Amino acid sequence: MPVSRSNTSQTSYLAKLSAYSAIIGSQTNRTHLGTPNLLVLTLTTGGSRMQEMLRLSREERWDTAPFLFATATDDDLKFPLARLFAEPWERAGHPALCLASGTSTHAAQDA
């Protein structure tokens, strides 16, 4: 799926993130699902694709903190990846976040 499209009636990953942003902004995750917080994890197979997602996310007007991004190769995905919990996930305009500890890493901050 393309990260973005000029025709907004077609699907894109950015449109999906926008829909998640609306859910989080309206707190539907709390009222409908009963979850106090919602993180949207995106695992993609290319570093350049992830950087494009981060770049476009920064340009949007919604809060990007709940959107986390990481990469893995197709071969990596054949087995569970413990590193996804131990290594920081990138966020647009926010410090990276480690899922295992729940701490931000300023060194990996996406400028």
Gaussian input, Z-matrix of N, CA and C with variables (Angstrom, degrees):
# hf/3-21g

backbone

0 1
 N
 C     1     B1
 C     2     B2     1     A1
 N     3     B3     2     A2     1     D1
 C     4     B4     3     A3     2     D2
 C     5     B5     4     A4     3     D3
 N     6     B6     5     A5     4     D4
 C     7     B7     6     A6     5     D5
 C     8     B8     7     A7     6     D6
 N     9     B9     8     A8     7     D7
 C    10    B10     9     A9     8     D8
 C    11    B11    10    A10     9     D9
 N    12    B12    11    A11    10    D10
 C    13    B13    12    A12    11    D11
 C    14    B14    13    A13    12    D12
 N    15    B15    14    A14    13    D13
 C    16    B16    15    A15    14    D14
 C    17    B17    16    A16    15    D15
 N    18    B18    17    A17    16    D16
 C    19    B19    18    A18    17    D17
 C    20    B20    19    A19    18    D18
 N    21    B21    20    A20    19    D19
 C    22    B22    21    A21    20    D20
 C    23    B23    22    A22    21    D21
 N    24    B24    23    A23    22    D22
 C    25    B25    24    A24    23    D23
 C    26    B26    25    A25    24    D24
 N    27    B27    26    A26    25    D25
 C    28    B28    27    A27    26    D26
 C    29    B29    28    A28    27    D27
 N    30    B30    29    A29    28    D28
 C    31    B31    30    A30    29    D29
 C    32    B32    31    A31    30    D30
 N    33    B33    32    A32    31    D31
 C    34    B34    33    A33    32    D32
 C    35    B35    34    A34    33    D33
 N    36    B36    35    A35    34    D34
 C    37    B37    36    A36    35    D35
 C    38    B38    37    A37    36    D36
 N    39    B39    38    A38    37    D37
 C    40    B40    39    A39    38    D38
 C    41    B41    40    A40    39    D39
 N    42    B42    41    A41    40    D40
 C    43    B43    42    A42    41    D41
 C    44    B44    43    A43    42    D42
 N    45    B45    44    A44    43    D43
 C    46    B46    45    A45    44    D44
 C    47    B47    46    A46    45    D45
 N    48    B48    47    A47    46    D46
 C    49    B49    48    A48    47    D47
 C    50    B50    49    A49    48    D48
 N    51    B51    50    A50    49    D49
 C    52    B52    51    A51    50    D50
 C    53    B53    52    A52    51    D51
 N    54    B54    53    A53    52    D52
 C    55    B55    54    A54    53    D53
 C    56    B56    55    A55    54    D54
 N    57    B57    56    A56    55    D55
 C    58    B58    57    A57    56    D56
 C    59    B59    58    A58    57    D57
 N    60    B60    59    A59    58    D58
 C    61    B61    60    A60    59    D59
 C    62    B62    61    A61    60    D60
 N    63    B63    62    A62    61    D61
 C    64    B64    63    A63    62    D62
 C    65    B65    64    A64    63    D63
 N    66    B66    65    A65    64    D64
 C    67    B67    66    A66    65    D65
 C    68    B68    67    A67    66    D66
 N    69    B69    68    A68    67    D67
 C    70    B70    69    A69    68    D68
 C    71    B71    70    A70    69    D69
 N    72    B72    71    A71    70    D70
 C    73    B73    72    A72    71    D71
 C    74    B74    73    A73    72    D72
 N    75    B75    74    A74    73    D73
 C    76    B76    75    A75    74    D74
 C    77    B77    76    A76    75    D75
 N    78    B78    77    A77    76    D76
 C    79    B79    78    A78    77    D77
 C    80    B80    79    A79    78    D78
 N    81    B81    80    A80    79    D79
 C    82    B82    81    A81    80    D80
 C    83    B83    82    A82    81    D81
 N    84    B84    83    A83    82    D82
 C    85    B85    84    A84    83    D83
 C    86    B86    85    A85    84    D84
 N    87    B87    86    A86    85    D85
 C    88    B88    87    A87    86    D86
 C    89    B89    88    A88    87    D87
 N    90    B90    89    A89    88    D88
 C    91    B91    90    A90    89    D89
 C    92    B92    91    A91    90    D90
 N    93    B93    92    A92    91    D91
 C    94    B94    93    A93    92    D92
 C    95    B95    94    A94    93    D93
 N    96    B96    95    A95    94    D94
 C    97    B97    96    A96    95    D95
 C    98    B98    97    A97    96    D96
 N    99    B99    98    A98    97    D97
 C   100   B100    99    A99    98    D98
 C   101   B101   100   A100    99    D99
 N   102   B102   101   A101   100   D100
 C   103   B103   102   A102   101   D101
 C   104   B104   103   A103   102   D102
 N   105   B105   104   A104   103   D103
 C   106   B106   105   A105   104   D104
 C   107   B107   106   A106   105   D105
 N   108   B108   107   A107   106   D106
 C   109   B109   108   A108   107   D107
 C   110   B110   109   A109   108   D108
 N   111   B111   110   A110   109   D109
 C   112   B112   111   A111   110   D110
 C   113   B113   112   A112   111   D111
 N   114   B114   113   A113   112   D112
 C   115   B115   114   A114   113   D113
 C   116   B116   115   A115   114   D114
 N   117   B117   116   A116   115   D115
 C   118   B118   117   A117   116   D116
 C   119   B119   118   A118   117   D117
 N   120   B120   119   A119   118   D118
 C   121   B121   120   A120   119   D119
 C   122   B122   121   A121   120   D120
 N   123   B123   122   A122   121   D121
 C   124   B124   123   A123   122   D122
 C   125   B125   124   A124   123   D123
 N   126   B126   125   A125   124   D124
 C   127   B127   126   A126   125   D125
 C   128   B128   127   A127   126   D126
 N   129   B129   128   A128   127   D127
 C   130   B130   129   A129   128   D128
 C   131   B131   130   A130   129   D129
 N   132   B132   131   A131   130   D130
 C   133   B133   132   A132   131   D131
 C   134   B134   133   A133   132   D132
 N   135   B135   134   A134   133   D133
 C   136   B136   135   A135   134   D134
 C   137   B137   136   A136   135   D135
 N   138   B138   137   A137   136   D136
 C   139   B139   138   A138   137   D137
 C   140   B140   139   A139   138   D138
 N   141   B141   140   A140   139   D139
 C   142   B142   141   A141   140   D140
 C   143   B143   142   A142   141   D141
 N   144   B144   143   A143   142   D142
 C   145   B145   144   A144   143   D143
 C   146   B146   145   A145   144   D144
 N   147   B147   146   A146   145   D145
 C   148   B148   147   A147   146   D146
 C   149   B149   148   A148   147   D147
 N   150   B150   149   A149   148   D148
 C   151   B151   150   A150   149   D149
 C   152   B152   151   A151   150   D150
 N   153   B153   152   A152   151   D151
 C   154   B154   153   A153   152   D152
 C   155   B155   154   A154   153   D153
 N   156   B156   155   A155   154   D154
 C   157   B157   156   A156   155   D155
 C   158   B158   157   A157   156   D156
 N   159   B159   158   A158   157   D157
 C   160   B160   159   A159   158   D158
 C   161   B161   160   A160   159   D159
 N   162   B162   161   A161   160   D160
 C   163   B163   162   A162   161   D161
 C   164   B164   163   A163   162   D162
 N   165   B165   164   A164   163   D163
 C   166   B166   165   A165   164   D164
 C   167   B167   166   A166   165   D165
 N   168   B168   167   A167   166   D166
 C   169   B169   168   A168   167   D167
 C   170   B170   169   A169   168   D168
 N   171   B171   170   A170   169   D169
 C   172   B172   171   A171   170   D170
 C   173   B173   172   A172   171   D171
 N   174   B174   173   A173   172   D172
 C   175   B175   174   A174   173   D173
 C   176   B176   175   A175   174   D174
 N   177   B177   176   A176   175   D175
 C   178   B178   177   A177   176   D176
 C   179   B179   178   A178   177   D177
 N   180   B180   179   A179   178   D178
 C   181   B181   180   A180   179   D179
 C   182   B182   181   A181   180   D180
 N   183   B183   182   A182   181   D181
 C   184   B184   183   A183   182   D182
 C   185   B185   184   A184   183   D183
 N   186   B186   185   A185   184   D184
 C   187   B187   186   A186   185   D185
 C   188   B188   187   A187   186   D186
 N   189   B189   188   A188   187   D187
 C   190   B190   189   A189   188   D188
 C   191   B191   190   A190   189   D189
 N   192   B192   191   A191   190   D190
 C   193   B193   192   A192   191   D191
 C   194   B194   193   A193   192   D192
 N   195   B195   194   A194   193   D193
 C   196   B196   195   A195   194   D194
 C   197   B197   196   A196   195   D195
 N   198   B198   197   A197   196   D196
 C   199   B199   198   A198   197   D197
 C   200   B200   199   A199   198   D198
 N   201   B201   200   A200   199   D199
 C   202   B202   201   A201   200   D200
 C   203   B203   202   A202   201   D201
 N   204   B204   203   A203   202   D202
 C   205   B205   204   A204   203   D203
 C   206   B206   205   A205   204   D204
 N   207   B207   206   A206   205   D205
 C   208   B208   207   A207   206   D206
 C   209   B209   208   A208   207   D207
 N   210   B210   209   A209   208   D208
 C   211   B211   210   A210   209   D209
 C   212   B212   211   A211   210   D210
 N   213   B213   212   A212   211   D211
 C   214   B214   213   A213   212   D212
 C   215   B215   214   A214   213   D213
 N   216   B216   215   A215   214   D214
 C   217   B217   216   A216   215   D215
 C   218   B218   217   A217   216   D216
 N   219   B219   218   A218   217   D217
 C   220   B220   219   A219   218   D218
 C   221   B221   220   A220   219   D219
 N   222   B222   221   A221   220   D220
 C   223   B223   222   A222   221   D221
 C   224   B224   223   A223   222   D222
 N   225   B225   224   A224   223   D223
 C   226   B226   225   A225   224   D224
 C   227   B227   226   A226   225   D225
 N   228   B228   227   A227   226   D226
 C   229   B229   228   A228   227   D227
 C   230   B230   229   A229   228   D228
 N   231   B231   230   A230   229   D229
 C   232   B232   231   A231   230   D230
 C   233   B233   232   A232   231   D231
 N   234   B234   233   A233   232   D232
 C   235   B235   234   A234   233   D233
 C   236   B236   235   A235   234   D234
 N   237   B237   236   A236   235   D235
 C   238   B238   237   A237   236   D236
 C   239   B239   238   A238   237   D237
 N   240   B240   239   A239   238   D238
 C   241   B241   240   A240   239   D239
 C   242   B242   241   A241   240   D240
 N   243   B243   242   A242   241   D241
 C   244   B244   243   A243   242   D242
 C   245   B245   244   A244   243   D243
 N   246   B246   245   A245   244   D244
 C   247   B247   246   A246   245   D245
 C   248   B248   247   A247   246   D246
 N   249   B249   248   A248   247   D247
 C   250   B250   249   A249   248   D248
 C   251   B251   250   A250   249   D249
 N   252   B252   251   A251   250   D250
 C   253   B253   252   A252   251   D251
 C   254   B254   253   A253   252   D252
 N   255   B255   254   A254   253   D253
 C   256   B256   255   A255   254   D254
 C   257   B257   256   A256   255   D255
 N   258   B258   257   A257   256   D256
 C   259   B259   258   A258   257   D257
 C   260   B260   259   A259   258   D258
 N   261   B261   260   A260   259   D259
 C   262   B262   261   A261   260   D260
 C   263   B263   262   A262   261   D261
 N   264   B264   263   A263   262   D262
 C   265   B265   264   A264   263   D263
 C   266   B266   265   A265   264   D264
 N   267   B267   266   A266   265   D265
 C   268   B268   267   A267   266   D266
 C   269   B269   268   A268   267   D267
 N   270   B270   269   A269   268   D268
 C   271   B271   270   A270   269   D269
 C   272   B272   271   A271   270   D270
 N   273   B273   272   A272   271   D271
 C   274   B274   273   A273   272   D272
 C   275   B275   274   A274   273   D273
 N   276   B276   275   A275   274   D274
 C   277   B277   276   A276   275   D275
 C   278   B278   277   A277   276   D276
 N   279   B279   278   A278   277   D277
 C   280   B280   279   A279   278   D278
 C   281   B281   280   A280   279   D279
 N   282   B282   281   A281   280   D280
 C   283   B283   282   A282   281   D281
 C   284   B284   283   A283   282   D282
 N   285   B285   284   A284   283   D283
 C   286   B286   285   A285   284   D284
 C   287   B287   286   A286   285   D285
 N   288   B288   287   A287   286   D286
 C   289   B289   288   A288   287   D287
 C   290   B290   289   A289   288   D288
 N   291   B291   290   A290   289   D289
 C   292   B292   291   A291   290   D290
 C   293   B293   292   A292   291   D291
 N   294   B294   293   A293   292   D292
 C   295   B295   294   A294   293   D293
 C   296   B296   295   A295   294   D294
 N   297   B297   296   A296   295   D295
 C   298   B298   297   A297   296   D296
 C   299   B299   298   A298   297   D297
 N   300   B300   299   A299   298   D298
 C   301   B301   300   A300   299   D299
 C   302   B302   301   A301   300   D300
 N   303   B303   302   A302   301   D301
 C   304   B304   303   A303   302   D302
 C   305   B305   304   A304   303   D303
 N   306   B306   305   A305   304   D304
 C   307   B307   306   A306   305   D305
 C   308   B308   307   A307   306   D306
 N   309   B309   308   A308   307   D307
 C   310   B310   309   A309   308   D308
 C   311   B311   310   A310   309   D309
 N   312   B312   311   A311   310   D310
 C   313   B313   312   A312   311   D311
 C   314   B314   313   A313   312   D312
 N   315   B315   314   A314   313   D313
 C   316   B316   315   A315   314   D314
 C   317   B317   316   A316   315   D315
 N   318   B318   317   A317   316   D316
 C   319   B319   318   A318   317   D317
 C   320   B320   319   A319   318   D318
 N   321   B321   320   A320   319   D319
 C   322   B322   321   A321   320   D320
 C   323   B323   322   A322   321   D321
 N   324   B324   323   A323   322   D322
 C   325   B325   324   A324   323   D323
 C   326   B326   325   A325   324   D324
 N   327   B327   326   A326   325   D325
 C   328   B328   327   A327   326   D326
 C   329   B329   328   A328   327   D327
 N   330   B330   329   A329   328   D328
 C   331   B331   330   A330   329   D329
 C   332   B332   331   A331   330   D330

   B1=1.4442
   B2=1.5253
   B3=1.3172
   B4=1.4655
   B5=1.5336
   B6=1.3149
   B7=1.4603
   B8=1.5216
   B9=1.3264
   B10=1.4684
   B11=1.5230
   B12=1.3266
   B13=1.4644
   B14=1.5204
   B15=1.3167
   B16=1.4612
   B17=1.5277
   B18=1.3289
   B19=1.4590
   B20=1.5325
   B21=1.3185
   B22=1.4673
   B23=1.5250
   B24=1.3317
   B25=1.4642
   B26=1.5312
   B27=1.3189
   B28=1.4622
   B29=1.5280
   B30=1.3316
   B31=1.4493
   B32=1.5226
   B33=1.3282
   B34=1.4584
   B35=1.5236
   B36=1.3079
   B37=1.4522
   B38=1.5224
   B39=1.3173
   B40=1.4532
   B41=1.5337
   B42=1.3143
   B43=1.4702
   B44=1.5248
   B45=1.3293
   B46=1.4651
   B47=1.5292
   B48=1.3406
   B49=1.4625
   B50=1.5248
   B51=1.3147
   B52=1.4565
   B53=1.5332
   B54=1.3262
   B55=1.4645
   B56=1.5338
   B57=1.3317
   B58=1.4676
   B59=1.5287
   B60=1.3218
   B61=1.4541
   B62=1.5253
   B63=1.3228
   B64=1.4645
   B65=1.5292
   B66=1.3235
   B67=1.4701
   B68=1.5184
   B69=1.3238
   B70=1.4619
   B71=1.5263
   B72=1.3266
   B73=1.4633
   B74=1.5172
   B75=1.3112
   B76=1.4657
   B77=1.5261
   B78=1.3134
   B79=1.4666
   B80=1.5276
   B81=1.3236
   B82=1.4571
   B83=1.5211
   B84=1.3372
   B85=1.4564
   B86=1.5317
   B87=1.3114
   B88=1.4714
   B89=1.5238
   B90=1.3230
   B91=1.4546
   B92=1.5227
   B93=1.3217
   B94=1.4631
   B95=1.5291
   B96=1.3324
   B97=1.4592
   B98=1.5246
   B99=1.3356
   B100=1.4585
   B101=1.5177
   B102=1.3179
   B103=1.4675
   B104=1.5263
   B105=1.3406
   B106=1.4602
   B107=1.5276
   B108=1.3111
   B109=1.4625
   B110=1.5187
   B111=1.3076
   B112=1.4496
   B113=1.5215
   B114=1.3310
   B115=1.4573
   B116=1.5174
   B117=1.3102
   B118=1.4592
   B119=1.5215
   B120=1.3401
   B121=1.4580
   B122=1.5195
   B123=1.3241
   B124=1.4513
   B125=1.5143
   B126=1.3142
   B127=1.4592
   B128=1.5198
   B129=1.3164
   B130=1.4584
   B131=1.5241
   B132=1.3152
   B133=1.4660
   B134=1.5205
   B135=1.3076
   B136=1.4575
   B137=1.5089
   B138=1.3298
   B139=1.4488
   B140=1.5093
   B141=1.3338
   B142=1.4703
   B143=1.5294
   B144=1.3137
   B145=1.4714
   B146=1.5281
   B147=1.3313
   B148=1.4550
   B149=1.5287
   B150=1.3213
   B151=1.4596
   B152=1.5318
   B153=1.3207
   B154=1.4651
   B155=1.5297
   B156=1.3327
   B157=1.4693
   B158=1.5250
   B159=1.3227
   B160=1.4604
   B161=1.5332
   B162=1.3218
   B163=1.4586
   B164=1.5307
   B165=1.3190
   B166=1.4671
   B167=1.5230
   B168=1.3251
   B169=1.4652
   B170=1.5275
   B171=1.3264
   B172=1.4689
   B173=1.5289
   B174=1.3200
   B175=1.4630
   B176=1.5304
   B177=1.3195
   B178=1.4608
   B179=1.5251
   B180=1.3071
   B181=1.4633
   B182=1.5290
   B183=1.3203
   B184=1.4498
   B185=1.5252
   B186=1.3402
   B187=1.4653
   B188=1.5231
   B189=1.3245
   B190=1.4657
   B191=1.5311
   B192=1.3320
   B193=1.4696
   B194=1.5363
   B195=1.3445
   B196=1.4628
   B197=1.5351
   B198=1.3279
   B199=1.4594
   B200=1.5263
   B201=1.3243
   B202=1.4557
   B203=1.5182
   B204=1.3373
   B205=1.4604
   B206=1.5269
   B207=1.3353
   B208=1.4628
   B209=1.5256
   B210=1.3298
   B211=1.4631
   B212=1.5164
   B213=1.3103
   B214=1.4638
   B215=1.5154
   B216=1.3224
   B217=1.4580
   B218=1.5306
   B219=1.3055
   B220=1.4645
   B221=1.5255
   B222=1.3319
   B223=1.4678
   B224=1.5204
   B225=1.3417
   B226=1.4672
   B227=1.5190
   B228=1.3078
   B229=1.4584
   B230=1.5183
   B231=1.3176
   B232=1.4652
   B233=1.5206
   B234=1.3316
   B235=1.4614
   B236=1.5271
   B237=1.3303
   B238=1.4734
   B239=1.5329
   B240=1.3033
   B241=1.4582
   B242=1.5283
   B243=1.3111
   B244=1.4642
   B245=1.5217
   B246=1.3219
   B247=1.4632
   B248=1.5230
   B249=1.3318
   B250=1.4620
   B251=1.5268
   B252=1.3276
   B253=1.4567
   B254=1.5228
   B255=1.3187
   B256=1.4578
   B257=1.5221
   B258=1.3199
   B259=1.4587
   B260=1.5290
   B261=1.3244
   B262=1.4716
   B263=1.5303
   B264=1.3073
   B265=1.4603
   B266=1.5260
   B267=1.3108
   B268=1.4617
   B269=1.5226
   B270=1.3424
   B271=1.4640
   B272=1.5196
   B273=1.3114
   B274=1.4636
   B275=1.5253
   B276=1.3356
   B277=1.4490
   B278=1.5098
   B279=1.3295
   B280=1.4647
   B281=1.5242
   B282=1.3259
   B283=1.4716
   B284=1.5282
   B285=1.3222
   B286=1.4709
   B287=1.5288
   B288=1.3209
   B289=1.4600
   B290=1.5150
   B291=1.3252
   B292=1.4625
   B293=1.5238
   B294=1.3192
   B295=1.4627
   B296=1.5226
   B297=1.3307
   B298=1.4584
   B299=1.5239
   B300=1.3188
   B301=1.4634
   B302=1.5219
   B303=1.3281
   B304=1.4550
   B305=1.5134
   B306=1.3339
   B307=1.4593
   B308=1.5223
   B309=1.3167
   B310=1.4651
   B311=1.5126
   B312=1.3181
   B313=1.4638
   B314=1.5134
   B315=1.3144
   B316=1.4575
   B317=1.5206
   B318=1.3274
   B319=1.4628
   B320=1.5134
   B321=1.3201
   B322=1.4659
   B323=1.5273
   B324=1.3291
   B325=1.4600
   B326=1.5112
   B327=1.3307
   B328=1.4628
   B329=1.5222
   B330=1.3053
   B331=1.4804
   B332=1.5056
   A1=108.05
   A2=117.13
   A3=119.99
   A4=111.16
   A5=116.03
   A6=120.33
   A7=109.50
   A8=117.06
   A9=120.96
   A10=108.74
   A11=115.24
   A12=121.62
   A13=108.45
   A14=115.76
   A15=119.34
   A16=110.55
   A17=117.18
   A18=122.11
   A19=107.91
   A20=116.76
   A21=120.81
   A22=113.94
   A23=117.97
   A24=119.37
   A25=111.18
   A26=117.02
   A27=121.19
   A28=109.68
   A29=116.18
   A30=119.63
   A31=111.51
   A32=114.60
   A33=121.58
   A34=107.37
   A35=115.48
   A36=118.32
   A37=110.79
   A38=117.71
   A39=121.39
   A40=110.82
   A41=117.90
   A42=121.43
   A43=110.55
   A44=116.64
   A45=119.89
   A46=110.59
   A47=116.82
   A48=119.82
   A49=110.79
   A50=117.07
   A51=121.11
   A52=110.61
   A53=117.20
   A54=121.13
   A55=110.43
   A56=116.80
   A57=119.76
   A58=110.34
   A59=117.29
   A60=121.39
   A61=110.96
   A62=116.80
   A63=121.02
   A64=110.89
   A65=116.68
   A66=121.12
   A67=110.52
   A68=116.29
   A69=120.81
   A70=110.45
   A71=117.01
   A72=121.54
   A73=113.26
   A74=116.96
   A75=120.88
   A76=112.05
   A77=116.20
   A78=124.48
   A79=112.79
   A80=115.88
   A81=120.61
   A82=110.80
   A83=117.01
   A84=119.59
   A85=110.84
   A86=118.02
   A87=121.45
   A88=111.55
   A89=116.20
   A90=120.16
   A91=113.69
   A92=117.38
   A93=120.52
   A94=112.57
   A95=116.25
   A96=119.87
   A97=113.08
   A98=117.09
   A99=120.49
   A100=113.88
   A101=117.78
   A102=120.56
   A103=108.93
   A104=116.91
   A105=119.20
   A106=113.45
   A107=116.97
   A108=121.68
   A109=109.44
   A110=115.18
   A111=119.76
   A112=108.17
   A113=115.96
   A114=122.11
   A115=107.59
   A116=116.70
   A117=122.27
   A118=107.04
   A119=115.76
   A120=121.89
   A121=109.74
   A122=115.71
   A123=121.71
   A124=108.41
   A125=116.15
   A126=122.50
   A127=106.86
   A128=116.32
   A129=120.92
   A130=109.44
   A131=117.14
   A132=120.92
   A133=114.15
   A134=118.25
   A135=118.65
   A136=113.38
   A137=115.93
   A138=120.87
   A139=113.01
   A140=117.21
   A141=119.52
   A142=110.55
   A143=117.09
   A144=120.71
   A145=109.77
   A146=116.74
   A147=120.09
   A148=110.19
   A149=117.89
   A150=121.04
   A151=111.02
   A152=117.49
   A153=121.52
   A154=110.44
   A155=116.98
   A156=120.84
   A157=110.55
   A158=116.76
   A159=121.16
   A160=110.63
   A161=116.11
   A162=120.60
   A163=111.33
   A164=116.20
   A165=119.99
   A166=111.41
   A167=117.16
   A168=120.43
   A169=110.72
   A170=116.91
   A171=120.94
   A172=111.64
   A173=116.96
   A174=121.32
   A175=113.12
   A176=116.82
   A177=120.44
   A178=110.33
   A179=116.51
   A180=121.47
   A181=112.67
   A182=119.20
   A183=120.56
   A184=110.87
   A185=114.35
   A186=120.84
   A187=108.87
   A188=116.79
   A189=121.00
   A190=112.99
   A191=118.18
   A192=121.26
   A193=113.51
   A194=120.78
   A195=120.00
   A196=114.84
   A197=117.69
   A198=121.06
   A199=110.04
   A200=116.19
   A201=122.72
   A202=110.05
   A203=115.68
   A204=121.70
   A205=110.67
   A206=115.76
   A207=122.28
   A208=107.89
   A209=115.09
   A210=119.98
   A211=110.78
   A212=114.72
   A213=123.31
   A214=107.11
   A215=116.36
   A216=119.75
   A217=109.46
   A218=116.14
   A219=119.89
   A220=110.69
   A221=117.52
   A222=120.83
   A223=111.67
   A224=117.21
   A225=121.09
   A226=111.49
   A227=116.21
   A228=120.59
   A229=114.20
   A230=116.97
   A231=120.72
   A232=112.00
   A233=116.27
   A234=121.75
   A235=108.78
   A236=117.03
   A237=118.79
   A238=110.59
   A239=116.78
   A240=121.90
   A241=110.60
   A242=116.82
   A243=121.06
   A244=111.03
   A245=117.15
   A246=120.50
   A247=112.61
   A248=116.97
   A249=118.93
   A250=111.75
   A251=116.95
   A252=120.46
   A253=111.43
   A254=116.95
   A255=121.42
   A256=113.08
   A257=117.88
   A258=121.38
   A259=110.49
   A260=116.89
   A261=119.87
   A262=112.59
   A263=115.41
   A264=123.68
   A265=107.18
   A266=117.39
   A267=122.40
   A268=110.52
   A269=115.38
   A270=121.98
   A271=108.07
   A272=116.81
   A273=121.87
   A274=110.26
   A275=116.05
   A276=120.26
   A277=115.88
   A278=117.58
   A279=122.67
   A280=108.42
   A281=117.08
   A282=118.53
   A283=110.53
   A284=116.24
   A285=120.67
   A286=108.27
   A287=116.62
   A288=121.69
   A289=110.14
   A290=116.80
   A291=122.39
   A292=108.07
   A293=118.07
   A294=121.74
   A295=112.52
   A296=117.53
   A297=120.84
   A298=111.85
   A299=116.39
   A300=119.03
   A301=113.15
   A302=116.85
   A303=120.87
   A304=112.94
   A305=116.45
   A306=119.75
   A307=110.95
   A308=114.50
   A309=121.41
   A310=109.45
   A311=114.87
   A312=120.43
   A313=108.08
   A314=116.34
   A315=120.98
   A316=112.02
   A317=117.86
   A318=120.49
   A319=111.31
   A320=117.55
   A321=121.93
   A322=111.51
   A323=117.45
   A324=120.70
   A325=111.91
   A326=114.72
   A327=121.81
   A328=107.91
   A329=116.67
   A330=120.22
   A331=112.07
   D1=135.60
   D2=177.99
   D3=-63.97
   D4=150.24
   D5=177.76
   D6=-67.05
   D7=-42.43
   D8=176.84
   D9=-145.13
   D10=163.22
   D11=177.82
   D12=-139.95
   D13=150.37
   D14=175.69
   D15=-74.29
   D16=-29.00
   D17=177.68
   D18=-90.83
   D19=105.43
   D20=-175.35
   D21=-70.11
   D22=-9.71
   D23=176.92
   D24=-81.64
   D25=-9.82
   D26=176.81
   D27=-95.76
   D28=152.79
   D29=-177.67
   D30=-71.87
   D31=147.18
   D32=174.68
   D33=-153.69
   D34=161.43
   D35=179.27
   D36=-68.63
   D37=-36.84
   D38=178.27
   D39=-61.14
   D40=-38.21
   D41=177.46
   D42=-64.41
   D43=-37.93
   D44=177.23
   D45=-64.75
   D46=-42.87
   D47=177.60
   D48=-62.58
   D49=-37.95
   D50=177.95
   D51=-62.61
   D52=-40.21
   D53=178.01
   D54=-65.32
   D55=-43.24
   D56=175.78
   D57=-60.95
   D58=-39.69
   D59=179.11
   D60=-60.51
   D61=-40.42
   D62=178.24
   D63=-64.84
   D64=-39.80
   D65=177.61
   D66=-62.95
   D67=-45.73
   D68=-179.88
   D69=-67.31
   D70=-43.51
   D71=-179.24
   D72=-62.10
   D73=-36.04
   D74=179.52
   D75=-88.62
   D76=-0.66
   D77=-179.12
   D78=59.65
   D79=29.40
   D80=176.43
   D81=-60.45
   D82=-31.69
   D83=177.25
   D84=-60.60
   D85=-32.57
   D86=177.77
   D87=-78.53
   D88=-50.50
   D89=-173.28
   D90=-73.83
   D91=-37.80
   D92=-175.71
   D93=-95.32
   D94=-40.95
   D95=-176.30
   D96=-98.57
   D97=-17.48
   D98=-179.58
   D99=76.49
   D100=16.96
   D101=178.48
   D102=-101.40
   D103=128.95
   D104=-177.21
   D105=-70.76
   D106=-28.33
   D107=-178.79
   D108=-134.36
   D109=153.83
   D110=177.60
   D111=-138.06
   D112=124.24
   D113=172.82
   D114=-112.02
   D115=138.25
   D116=178.28
   D117=-108.67
   D118=109.94
   D119=-178.04
   D120=-94.21
   D121=128.71
   D122=177.57
   D123=-119.79
   D124=116.64
   D125=176.65
   D126=-109.39
   D127=117.31
   D128=-177.45
   D129=-123.00
   D130=161.13
   D131=-173.50
   D132=-93.42
   D133=2.03
   D134=-179.50
   D135=-138.12
   D136=135.23
   D137=178.21
   D138=-62.57
   D139=-39.04
   D140=-179.89
   D141=-69.28
   D142=-35.49
   D143=176.57
   D144=-64.96
   D145=-43.07
   D146=178.48
   D147=-62.77
   D148=-42.77
   D149=179.60
   D150=-62.36
   D151=-36.67
   D152=176.66
   D153=-65.71
   D154=-41.01
   D155=176.93
   D156=-62.48
   D157=-43.33
   D158=178.79
   D159=-63.65
   D160=-44.90
   D161=-178.71
   D162=-61.09
   D163=-48.62
   D164=-178.75
   D165=-67.66
   D166=-34.63
   D167=177.62
   D168=-63.34
   D169=-40.82
   D170=178.79
   D171=-61.19
   D172=-29.96
   D173=-177.70
   D174=-78.29
   D175=-15.49
   D176=-179.09
   D177=-78.71
   D178=164.89
   D179=-177.74
   D180=-95.48
   D181=3.22
   D182=179.83
   D183=-95.03
   D184=163.36
   D185=179.65
   D186=-68.24
   D187=123.09
   D188=-177.03
   D189=-93.84
   D190=-4.43
   D191=-176.06
   D192=-56.15
   D193=-38.08
   D194=-177.59
   D195=-77.14
   D196=-3.51
   D197=-175.56
   D198=-101.85
   D199=114.48
   D200=-176.15
   D201=-113.64
   D202=141.86
   D203=-174.75
   D204=-130.80
   D205=139.98
   D206=174.59
   D207=-148.49
   D208=166.52
   D209=178.07
   D210=-121.76
   D211=155.07
   D212=174.16
   D213=-155.72
   D214=149.41
   D215=177.34
   D216=-80.37
   D217=163.58
   D218=176.40
   D219=-57.58
   D220=-39.59
   D221=178.77
   D222=-64.84
   D223=-36.58
   D224=177.74
   D225=-58.18
   D226=-34.23
   D227=-172.30
   D228=-77.11
   D229=-0.54
   D230=177.64
   D231=-75.59
   D232=-18.34
   D233=-177.38
   D234=-134.95
   D235=154.98
   D236=175.95
   D237=-58.50
   D238=141.56
   D239=-177.12
   D240=-110.70
   D241=95.67
   D242=178.69
   D243=-60.45
   D244=-29.03
   D245=-178.35
   D246=-61.99
   D247=-22.11
   D248=179.70
   D249=-65.90
   D250=-22.25
   D251=176.35
   D252=-90.53
   D253=-27.85
   D254=-175.38
   D255=-89.88
   D256=-32.61
   D257=-177.07
   D258=-91.94
   D259=149.28
   D260=-179.97
   D261=-67.96
   D262=144.85
   D263=173.48
   D264=-98.48
   D265=138.74
   D266=-178.98
   D267=-77.14
   D268=148.59
   D269=175.16
   D270=-136.26
   D271=142.12
   D272=-179.34
   D273=-72.18
   D274=117.10
   D275=176.23
   D276=75.57
   D277=9.33
   D278=-179.51
   D279=-137.08
   D280=158.24
   D281=174.89
   D282=-60.74
   D283=149.35
   D284=175.90
   D285=-60.83
   D286=157.21
   D287=-175.94
   D288=-126.81
   D289=131.00
   D290=175.96
   D291=-92.33
   D292=122.17
   D293=-177.18
   D294=-66.62
   D295=-37.28
   D296=-176.31
   D297=-65.85
   D298=-41.96
   D299=-176.04
   D300=-100.57
   D301=-18.86
   D302=-177.15
   D303=73.44
   D304=17.68
   D305=-178.11
   D306=-105.08
   D307=149.57
   D308=175.97
   D309=-86.47
   D310=149.37
   D311=177.25
   D312=-117.78
   D313=107.39
   D314=-177.91
   D315=-67.81
   D316=-26.84
   D317=-179.35
   D318=-63.96
   D319=-31.99
   D320=-177.84
   D321=-96.66
   D322=16.46
   D323=-175.99
   D324=-59.36
   D325=136.24
   D326=178.15
   D327=-82.95
   D328=112.11
   D329=-176.63
   D330=-73.33

